[in-house]
Amino acid sequence: MQEVENGFQSTSKHSEQLKITWCEDVRFVPKDVTKTPFIIAHEFFDALPIHVFQSVAPTSDSPVPTSMVGARPSSSASRQAQEPQWRELVVSPTSAPNRFLATEGELKAAANQPDFQLTQSKASTPHSLYLPELSPRYKALRSQPSSVIEISPESQFYAADFATRIGGGISAVAPPSQYPKTIPTSDQSGHLTRAGSASISPNHHSETSPTKSHPSGAALILDYGPSSTIPNNSLRGIQSHSRVSPFAEPGRVDLSVDVDFVALAEAAIRASPNVEVHGPVEQGIWLEAMGGKERVGQLVRGAMARENKREGLEGGQSEEARMGKKDGLREDVERIEAGWRRLVERGPQGMGKIYKAMAILPYVEVQAGQRKRRPVGFGGDVTV
């Protein structure tokens, strides 16, 4: 391992010609339009930061939002004060009881509480005035007081980066008249539909995104979250495979949130007109379509073949030894099959249901008389 300009580099054990580079930020990964990138983001987006907002009903003393301190409120700002507004939920310290006045029970309860909590901001914040206005999906919920939404700008940045690496920037191939005005999503079979809308800025990513005359590559995203709704109240802490408060033992507890897959699709399409998005598809459906069941059968047959070969080489064993070997084989087979069932279980909290798969691919225009291409796992199949 040696330090290089954009991170740390090592050589693959499989080939001295294959260099592996670790980068702390995707922006340090070179963008080469002559290369074909293949990107895998497995349980990556659930660990990225979020902003949480809650819609609140207007009150008689609601402050009128202004863009500058001391500026005279505009008529539109005055109207906004009479409508539901977004308030950001911010991290605040929990209030400790007065140790001289509190009862013993109150002191014990406080000792078990985290030092921090989420509280609603008393007034608009810069983020609450900007982020929830980026998508019609967010705007539609502002009129419903108590609605809670989670937005991850960093997740959307990464999705946009993936898209520009695959399809090039907004100025690459498609002229402005061909910019997509709708966001492709899919049903559980991976069939593309056109749902929702997004405003496309001609200058978005135009300065920093490379242009590609021939879009190429792919990105596969595997994570958990709802298929089409906006995540809310999903911030959680995970410690020793159990859910705990996200504010328990800061620095020692893993933080996780649900992924907004539709927001990722919107960001990808906004960033490049030359990509298409497939999914999200439930992990159980995706793995089965990818041949996961057949792969499990192959692993089981391989385990049995190895055991049979071992028995042939170790002939003359006692009955007790042979029974022990069979027990070991049975445990191996059960472990393989149990692992498969865990991955595809589609119960309310099963991994096969809560985990989703999404793909970002180069856009392929459908010619007259042709059917829309769909990748395997997202409604497509392999022809042999």
VOPA-828391 format. One record per residue (C-alpha): chain; x, y, z. Coordinates in Angstrom, 1 decimal. Example, Ala and Ser with C-alpha at 12.3 -4.5 7.8 and 13.67 -1.06 7.14 Angstrom:
BEGIN
<c->A&u->12.3&v->-4.5&w->7.8>
<c->A&u->13.7&v->-1.1&w->7.1>
***
This chain:
BEGIN
<c->A&u->0.0&v->0.0&w->0.0>
<c->A&u->1.4&v->3.4&w->-1.0>
<c->A&u->0.1&v->6.9&w->-0.8>
<c->A&u->-0.7&v->8.5&w->-4.2>
<c->A&u->-2.0&v->11.9&w->-5.2>
<c->A&u->-5.7&v->11.0&w->-4.9>
<c->A&u->-5.6&v->8.4&w->-2.1>
<c->A&u->-3.8&v->5.1&w->-1.5>
<c->A&u->-2.9&v->2.5&w->-4.1>
<c->A&u->-2.1&v->-1.2&w->-4.0>
<c->A&u->-1.7&v->-4.0&w->-6.5>
<c->A&u->-4.3&v->-6.8&w->-7.0>
<c->A&u->-3.2&v->-10.2&w->-5.9>
<c->A&u->-4.7&v->-11.5&w->-9.2>
<c->A&u->-2.6&v->-9.4&w->-11.6>
<c->A&u->0.3&v->-7.0&w->-11.2>
<c->A&u->-1.2&v->-4.9&w->-14.0>
<c->A&u->-4.3&v->-4.2&w->-12.0>
<c->A&u->-4.0&v->-1.2&w->-9.6>
<c->A&u->-6.5&v->-0.7&w->-6.8>
<c->A&u->-6.9&v->2.9&w->-5.5>
<c->A&u->-8.8&v->3.9&w->-2.4>
<c->A&u->-10.2&v->7.5&w->-2.5>
<c->A&u->-11.8&v->9.4&w->0.4>
<c->A&u->-14.2&v->11.2&w->-2.0>
<c->A&u->-15.7&v->10.3&w->-5.3>
<c->A&u->-14.4&v->13.7&w->-6.7>
<c->A&u->-10.9&v->12.3&w->-6.4>
<c->A&u->-11.8&v->9.4&w->-8.8>
<c->A&u->-10.7&v->10.6&w->-12.3>
<c->A&u->-13.4&v->11.1&w->-14.9>
<c->A&u->-12.1&v->9.7&w->-18.1>
<c->A&u->-14.5&v->9.8&w->-21.0>
<c->A&u->-12.6&v->7.0&w->-22.8>
<c->A&u->-13.2&v->4.6&w->-19.9>
<c->A&u->-16.3&v->2.5&w->-19.2>
<c->A&u->-17.2&v->2.8&w->-15.4>
<c->A&u->-18.9&v->0.1&w->-13.5>
<c->A&u->-20.1&v->1.3&w->-10.1>
<c->A&u->-21.5&v->-0.8&w->-7.2>
<c->A&u->-23.0&v->1.1&w->-4.2>
<c->A&u->-24.0&v->-1.6&w->-1.7>
<c->A&u->-25.5&v->-0.2&w->1.5>
<c->A&u->-23.7&v->3.1&w->0.7>
<c->A&u->-26.5&v->5.6&w->0.5>
<c->A&u->-28.1&v->4.6&w->3.8>
<c->A&u->-25.0&v->6.0&w->5.6>
<c->A&u->-25.0&v->9.4&w->4.1>
<c->A&u->-26.3&v->12.6&w->6.0>
<c->A&u->-29.9&v->13.8&w->5.8>
<c->A&u->-31.9&v->16.9&w->6.6>
<c->A&u->-35.2&v->16.3&w->8.3>
<c->A&u->-38.2&v->18.7&w->7.9>
<c->A&u->-41.7&v->18.9&w->9.3>
<c->A&u->-44.6&v->20.9&w->8.0>
<c->A&u->-46.2&v->23.2&w->10.6>
<c->A&u->-49.5&v->25.0&w->10.4>
<c->A&u->-49.3&v->28.8&w->10.3>
<c->A&u->-50.0&v->30.7&w->13.5>
<c->A&u->-50.8&v->34.3&w->14.2>
<c->A&u->-47.3&v->34.9&w->15.4>
<c->A&u->-45.5&v->33.1&w->12.6>
<c->A&u->-42.4&v->35.0&w->11.6>
<c->A&u->-42.4&v->36.3&w->8.0>
<c->A&u->-39.4&v->34.8&w->6.2>
<c->A&u->-37.0&v->37.3&w->4.6>
<c->A&u->-33.9&v->36.7&w->2.5>
<c->A&u->-31.9&v->39.4&w->4.4>
<c->A&u->-31.9&v->40.5&w->8.0>
<c->A&u->-33.8&v->43.7&w->8.3>
<c->A&u->-35.2&v->43.5&w->4.8>
<c->A&u->-38.8&v->44.5&w->4.2>
<c->A&u->-41.0&v->41.5&w->3.7>
<c->A&u->-42.4&v->41.1&w->0.2>
<c->A&u->-46.1&v->40.3&w->-0.5>
<c->A&u->-45.2&v->36.8&w->-1.5>
<c->A&u->-43.3&v->36.3&w->1.8>
<c->A&u->-46.4&v->37.6&w->3.7>
<c->A&u->-48.5&v->35.1&w->1.9>
<c->A&u->-46.0&v->32.4&w->2.8>
<c->A&u->-46.4&v->33.2&w->6.5>
<c->A&u->-50.1&v->32.4&w->6.2>
<c->A&u->-49.4&v->29.0&w->4.7>
<c->A&u->-47.9&v->25.8&w->6.2>
<c->A&u->-44.1&v->26.1&w->6.4>
<c->A&u->-41.3&v->23.7&w->6.7>
<c->A&u->-39.3&v->23.6&w->9.9>
<c->A&u->-36.0&v->21.8&w->10.2>
<c->A&u->-35.5&v->19.2&w->12.9>
<c->A&u->-32.2&v->19.9&w->14.5>
<c->A&u->-30.0&v->18.1&w->17.0>
<c->A&u->-30.2&v->19.7&w->20.5>
<c->A&u->-29.0&v->18.7&w->23.9>
<c->A&u->-31.5&v->17.1&w->26.2>
<c->A&u->-32.4&v->19.1&w->29.3>
<c->A&u->-31.2&v->17.6&w->32.5>
<c->A&u->-33.4&v->17.7&w->35.6>
<c->A&u->-32.3&v->19.9&w->38.5>
<c->A&u->-30.4&v->17.4&w->40.7>
<c->A&u->-31.6&v->19.4&w->43.9>
<c->A&u->-35.3&v->19.5&w->42.9>
<c->A&u->-35.8&v->16.3&w->40.9>
<c->A&u->-37.0&v->13.1&w->42.5>
<c->A&u->-34.9&v->10.0&w->42.5>
<c->A&u->-37.0&v->8.4&w->39.8>
<c->A&u->-36.6&v->11.5&w->37.5>
<c->A&u->-32.8&v->11.4&w->38.0>
<c->A&u->-32.7&v->7.7&w->37.1>
<c->A&u->-34.8&v->8.2&w->34.0>
<c->A&u->-32.6&v->11.1&w->32.9>
<c->A&u->-29.5&v->9.0&w->33.4>
<c->A&u->-30.8&v->6.5&w->30.8>
<c->A&u->-31.6&v->9.1&w->28.2>
<c->A&u->-29.3&v->10.1&w->25.4>
<c->A&u->-27.5&v->13.4&w->25.7>
<c->A&u->-29.0&v->14.7&w->22.4>
<c->A&u->-32.4&v->14.7&w->20.7>
<c->A&u->-34.2&v->16.0&w->17.6>
<c->A&u->-36.1&v->19.2&w->18.1>
<c->A&u->-38.1&v->21.4&w->15.8>
<c->A&u->-36.5&v->24.7&w->14.9>
<c->A&u->-38.5&v->27.8&w->16.1>
<c->A&u->-38.1&v->29.5&w->12.7>
<c->A&u->-37.2&v->28.8&w->9.2>
<c->A&u->-33.6&v->27.8&w->8.5>
<c->A&u->-31.7&v->28.3&w->5.2>
<c->A&u->-32.1&v->24.6&w->4.5>
<c->A&u->-35.8&v->24.6&w->5.2>
<c->A&u->-36.4&v->27.5&w->2.7>
<c->A&u->-34.4&v->25.8&w->-0.1>
<c->A&u->-34.2&v->22.0&w->0.0>
<c->A&u->-38.0&v->21.1&w->0.3>
<c->A&u->-38.6&v->23.3&w->-2.8>
<c->A&u->-36.4&v->21.3&w->-5.1>
<c->A&u->-38.9&v->18.6&w->-6.0>
<c->A&u->-42.7&v->18.6&w->-6.5>
<c->A&u->-42.8&v->15.5&w->-4.3>
<c->A&u->-41.7&v->17.6&w->-1.3>
<c->A&u->-43.8&v->20.6&w->-2.2>
<c->A&u->-47.0&v->18.5&w->-2.3>
<c->A&u->-46.6&v->17.6&w->1.4>
<c->A&u->-46.0&v->21.1&w->2.7>
<c->A&u->-49.8&v->21.8&w->2.7>
<c->A&u->-50.3&v->18.8&w->5.1>
<c->A&u->-49.2&v->20.0&w->8.6>
<c->A&u->-47.1&v->17.4&w->10.6>
<c->A&u->-45.8&v->15.8&w->7.4>
<c->A&u->-42.1&v->14.8&w->7.9>
<c->A&u->-39.7&v->14.3&w->5.1>
<c->A&u->-36.0&v->13.4&w->4.9>
<c->A&u->-33.7&v->14.8&w->2.2>
<c->A&u->-30.2&v->13.8&w->1.5>
<c->A&u->-28.4&v->16.3&w->-0.8>
<c->A&u->-25.2&v->14.3&w->-0.6>
<c->A&u->-27.0&v->11.2&w->-1.9>
<c->A&u->-28.4&v->13.1&w->-4.8>
<c->A&u->-24.9&v->14.5&w->-5.5>
<c->A&u->-23.5&v->10.9&w->-5.7>
<c->A&u->-26.3&v->9.7&w->-8.0>
<c->A&u->-25.7&v->12.7&w->-10.3>
<c->A&u->-22.0&v->11.9&w->-10.3>
<c->A&u->-22.6&v->8.3&w->-11.3>
<c->A&u->-24.9&v->9.4&w->-14.1>
<c->A&u->-22.4&v->11.9&w->-15.6>
<c->A&u->-19.6&v->9.3&w->-15.5>
<c->A&u->-21.9&v->6.9&w->-17.5>
<c->A&u->-23.7&v->9.3&w->-19.8>
<c->A&u->-21.7&v->12.5&w->-19.7>
<c->A&u->-23.0&v->15.9&w->-18.6>
<c->A&u->-26.1&v->17.8&w->-19.7>
<c->A&u->-24.3&v->19.2&w->-22.7>
<c->A&u->-23.0&v->15.9&w->-24.0>
<c->A&u->-25.2&v->14.3&w->-26.7>
<c->A&u->-28.8&v->15.4&w->-26.4>
<c->A&u->-29.7&v->19.0&w->-27.2>
<c->A&u->-31.8&v->21.0&w->-24.7>
<c->A&u->-35.0&v->20.2&w->-26.6>
<c->A&u->-34.5&v->16.5&w->-25.7>
<c->A&u->-33.9&v->16.9&w->-22.0>
<c->A&u->-36.2&v->14.5&w->-20.1>
<c->A&u->-39.1&v->16.2&w->-18.4>
<c->A&u->-40.3&v->13.2&w->-16.5>
<c->A&u->-38.6&v->10.8&w->-14.1>
<c->A&u->-38.5&v->7.1&w->-15.0>
<c->A&u->-39.5&v->4.8&w->-12.2>
<c->A&u->-40.6&v->1.2&w->-12.3>
<c->A&u->-43.0&v->-1.3&w->-10.9>
<c->A&u->-41.9&v->-4.4&w->-9.0>
<c->A&u->-41.3&v->-6.2&w->-12.3>
<c->A&u->-38.8&v->-3.6&w->-13.3>
<c->A&u->-41.0&v->-2.2&w->-16.1>
<c->A&u->-40.3&v->1.5&w->-16.8>
<c->A&u->-43.0&v->4.0&w->-16.3>
<c->A&u->-43.0&v->7.8&w->-16.6>
<c->A&u->-44.0&v->9.3&w->-13.3>
<c->A&u->-43.3&v->12.7&w->-11.7>
<c->A&u->-41.5&v->15.6&w->-13.1>
<c->A&u->-38.3&v->17.5&w->-12.7>
<c->A&u->-37.2&v->20.9&w->-13.8>
<c->A&u->-34.0&v->20.6&w->-15.8>
<c->A&u->-31.5&v->23.4&w->-15.8>
<c->A&u->-29.4&v->23.7&w->-19.0>
<c->A&u->-26.4&v->24.8&w->-16.9>
<c->A&u->-26.7&v->22.0&w->-14.4>
<c->A&u->-23.3&v->20.2&w->-14.3>
<c->A&u->-22.3&v->21.8&w->-17.6>
<c->A&u->-19.1&v->23.2&w->-16.3>
<c->A&u->-17.7&v->20.2&w->-14.4>
<c->A&u->-19.2&v->17.2&w->-16.1>
<c->A&u->-17.3&v->15.5&w->-18.9>
<c->A&u->-18.9&v->15.0&w->-22.3>
<c->A&u->-19.2&v->11.5&w->-23.8>
<c->A&u->-20.0&v->10.9&w->-27.4>
<c->A&u->-20.7&v->7.3&w->-26.6>
<c->A&u->-22.3&v->6.8&w->-23.1>
<c->A&u->-21.1&v->3.5&w->-21.5>
<c->A&u->-21.0&v->1.7&w->-18.2>
<c->A&u->-23.5&v->1.0&w->-15.4>
<c->A&u->-24.2&v->1.7&w->-11.8>
<c->A&u->-25.9&v->-0.8&w->-9.5>
<c->A&u->-27.4&v->0.4&w->-6.2>
<c->A&u->-28.4&v->-2.0&w->-3.5>
<c->A&u->-29.9&v->-0.5&w->-0.3>
<c->A&u->-33.0&v->-0.3&w->1.8>
<c->A&u->-35.8&v->2.1&w->1.7>
<c->A&u->-39.3&v->2.6&w->0.2>
<c->A&u->-39.9&v->2.1&w->-3.5>
<c->A&u->-41.7&v->5.4&w->-4.2>
<c->A&u->-42.5&v->7.3&w->-1.0>
<c->A&u->-40.3&v->9.9&w->0.7>
<c->A&u->-38.6&v->8.5&w->3.8>
<c->A&u->-39.6&v->9.9&w->7.2>
<c->A&u->-38.6&v->9.2&w->10.8>
<c->A&u->-36.1&v->6.6&w->9.6>
<c->A&u->-33.0&v->7.8&w->11.4>
<c->A&u->-31.8&v->4.9&w->13.5>
<c->A&u->-28.8&v->3.7&w->15.4>
<c->A&u->-27.4&v->0.2&w->15.0>
<c->A&u->-25.1&v->-1.4&w->17.6>
<c->A&u->-24.3&v->-5.1&w->17.8>
<c->A&u->-26.9&v->-5.9&w->15.1>
<c->A&u->-29.7&v->-4.2&w->17.2>
<c->A&u->-31.5&v->-1.0&w->16.8>
<c->A&u->-30.8&v->1.7&w->19.4>
<c->A&u->-31.3&v->5.5&w->19.6>
<c->A&u->-29.2&v->7.3&w->17.0>
<c->A&u->-28.0&v->9.6&w->19.9>
<c->A&u->-26.8&v->6.8&w->22.1>
<c->A&u->-23.0&v->6.7&w->22.6>
<c->A&u->-22.1&v->9.1&w->19.8>
<c->A&u->-19.2&v->7.8&w->17.8>
<c->A&u->-19.8&v->4.2&w->18.8>
<c->A&u->-23.1&v->3.6&w->17.2>
<c->A&u->-23.6&v->3.2&w->13.4>
<c->A&u->-26.2&v->5.6&w->11.9>
<c->A&u->-28.5&v->4.6&w->9.2>
<c->A&u->-31.5&v->6.0&w->7.2>
<c->A&u->-33.9&v->4.8&w->4.5>
<c->A&u->-32.9&v->5.6&w->1.0>
<c->A&u->-35.1&v->7.8&w->-1.2>
<c->A&u->-34.8&v->5.9&w->-4.5>
<c->A&u->-37.0&v->8.2&w->-6.5>
<c->A&u->-34.8&v->11.2&w->-5.4>
<c->A&u->-31.7&v->9.3&w->-6.7>
<c->A&u->-33.5&v->8.6&w->-10.0>
<c->A&u->-34.4&v->12.3&w->-10.3>
<c->A&u->-30.8&v->13.4&w->-9.6>
<c->A&u->-29.4&v->11.0&w->-12.2>
<c->A&u->-31.8&v->12.1&w->-14.9>
<c->A&u->-31.2&v->15.8&w->-14.1>
<c->A&u->-27.5&v->15.3&w->-14.3>
<c->A&u->-27.4&v->13.5&w->-17.7>
<c->A&u->-29.9&v->13.2&w->-20.5>
<c->A&u->-28.0&v->10.1&w->-21.7>
<c->A&u->-28.9&v->7.7&w->-18.9>
<c->A&u->-31.9&v->5.8&w->-17.9>
<c->A&u->-32.9&v->4.4&w->-14.5>
<c->A&u->-34.4&v->1.0&w->-13.9>
<c->A&u->-36.0&v->0.1&w->-10.5>
<c->A&u->-36.2&v->0.1&w->-7.7>
<c->A&u->-37.0&v->-3.6&w->-7.5>
<c->A&u->-37.3&v->-5.6&w->-4.3>
<c->A&u->-34.2&v->-7.5&w->-3.6>
<c->A&u->-36.0&v->-10.9&w->-3.4>
<c->A&u->-37.4&v->-10.4&w->-6.9>
<c->A&u->-34.1&v->-9.1&w->-8.3>
<c->A&u->-32.0&v->-12.0&w->-6.9>
<c->A&u->-34.4&v->-14.6&w->-8.2>
<c->A&u->-34.4&v->-13.0&w->-11.6>
<c->A&u->-30.6&v->-12.9&w->-11.6>
<c->A&u->-30.4&v->-16.7&w->-11.0>
<c->A&u->-29.9&v->-16.7&w->-7.3>
<c->A&u->-31.8&v->-19.9&w->-6.7>
<c->A&u->-29.8&v->-21.7&w->-9.4>
<c->A&u->-26.6&v->-20.4&w->-7.8>
<c->A&u->-27.7&v->-21.8&w->-4.4>
<c->A&u->-28.4&v->-25.2&w->-6.0>
<c->A&u->-24.9&v->-25.1&w->-7.5>
<c->A&u->-23.3&v->-24.3&w->-4.1>
<c->A&u->-25.2&v->-27.2&w->-2.5>
<c->A&u->-24.2&v->-29.7&w->-5.3>
<c->A&u->-20.6&v->-28.4&w->-4.9>
<c->A&u->-20.6&v->-29.1&w->-1.2>
<c->A&u->-21.9&v->-32.6&w->-1.7>
<c->A&u->-19.4&v->-33.4&w->-4.5>
<c->A&u->-16.5&v->-32.2&w->-2.3>
<c->A&u->-17.8&v->-34.4&w->0.6>
<c->A&u->-18.1&v->-37.4&w->-1.7>
<c->A&u->-14.6&v->-36.9&w->-3.1>
<c->A&u->-13.3&v->-36.6&w->0.5>
<c->A&u->-15.0&v->-39.9&w->1.5>
<c->A&u->-13.4&v->-41.6&w->-1.5>
<c->A&u->-9.9&v->-40.4&w->-0.5>
<c->A&u->-10.4&v->-41.3&w->3.2>
<c->A&u->-11.8&v->-44.8&w->2.8>
<c->A&u->-11.9&v->-47.2&w->5.7>
<c->A&u->-13.3&v->-44.7&w->8.2>
<c->A&u->-15.4&v->-45.9&w->11.1>
<c->A&u->-19.2&v->-45.5&w->11.1>
<c->A&u->-18.9&v->-42.8&w->13.7>
<c->A&u->-16.5&v->-40.8&w->11.6>
<c->A&u->-18.8&v->-41.1&w->8.5>
<c->A&u->-21.8&v->-40.0&w->10.5>
<c->A&u->-19.8&v->-37.0&w->11.7>
<c->A&u->-19.0&v->-36.1&w->8.1>
<c->A&u->-22.6&v->-36.3&w->7.1>
<c->A&u->-23.6&v->-34.1&w->10.0>
<c->A&u->-21.0&v->-31.5&w->8.8>
<c->A&u->-22.4&v->-31.7&w->5.2>
<c->A&u->-25.9&v->-31.3&w->6.5>
<c->A&u->-24.9&v->-28.2&w->8.4>
<c->A&u->-23.2&v->-26.7&w->5.4>
<c->A&u->-26.3&v->-27.3&w->3.2>
<c->A&u->-28.6&v->-25.8&w->5.9>
<c->A&u->-26.3&v->-22.8&w->6.2>
<c->A&u->-26.3&v->-22.1&w->2.5>
<c->A&u->-30.1&v->-22.5&w->2.2>
<c->A&u->-30.8&v->-20.4&w->5.3>
<c->A&u->-28.6&v->-17.6&w->4.0>
<c->A&u->-30.6&v->-17.7&w->0.7>
<c->A&u->-33.9&v->-17.6&w->2.5>
<c->A&u->-32.7&v->-14.6&w->4.6>
<c->A&u->-31.8&v->-12.7&w->1.5>
<c->A&u->-35.1&v->-13.2&w->-0.3>
<c->A&u->-37.6&v->-13.3&w->2.6>
<c->A&u->-40.4&v->-11.0&w->1.7>
<c->A&u->-42.1&v->-10.6&w->5.0>
<c->A&u->-42.8&v->-7.1&w->6.5>
<c->A&u->-39.2&v->-6.8&w->7.7>
<c->A&u->-37.6&v->-9.4&w->5.4>
<c->A&u->-34.4&v->-8.4&w->3.5>
<c->A&u->-36.0&v->-9.5&w->0.3>
<c->A&u->-38.7&v->-6.8&w->0.7>
<c->A&u->-37.1&v->-3.9&w->2.4>
<c->A&u->-33.9&v->-4.0&w->0.3>
<c->A&u->-34.1&v->-2.7&w->-3.2>
<c->A&u->-32.0&v->-2.8&w->-6.4>
<c->A&u->-31.7&v->0.1&w->-8.8>
<c->A&u->-29.6&v->0.5&w->-12.0>
<c->A&u->-28.4&v->3.5&w->-13.9>
<c->A&u->-27.5&v->2.7&w->-17.5>
<c->A&u->-26.8&v->4.5&w->-20.8>
<c->A&u->-30.0&v->5.6&w->-22.5>
<c->A&u->-31.0&v->3.6&w->-25.5>
<c->A&u->-33.6&v->5.1&w->-27.8>
<c->A&u->-36.3&v->2.7&w->-29.0>
<c->A&u->-36.6&v->2.5&w->-32.7>
<c->A&u->-39.8&v->1.9&w->-34.5>
<c->A&u->-41.0&v->-1.7&w->-34.2>
<c->A&u->-38.5&v->-2.4&w->-31.4>
<c->A&u->-39.3&v->-3.3&w->-27.8>
<c->A&u->-37.8&v->-1.3&w->-24.9>
<c->A&u->-34.6&v->-2.9&w->-23.6>
<c->A&u->-34.7&v->-4.0&w->-20.0>
<c->A&u->-31.7&v->-5.4&w->-18.1>
<c->A&u->-31.9&v->-8.8&w->-16.4>
<c->A&u->-33.3&v->-8.4&w->-12.9>
<c->A&u->-35.4&v->-5.5&w->-14.0>
<c->A&u->-37.9&v->-7.2&w->-16.3>
<c->A&u->-35.4&v->-8.4&w->-18.9>
<c->A&u->-34.1&v->-11.9&w->-19.6>
<c->A&u->-31.2&v->-13.6&w->-21.4>
<c->A&u->-31.8&v->-15.2&w->-24.8>
<c->A&u->-29.8&v->-18.3&w->-25.5>
***
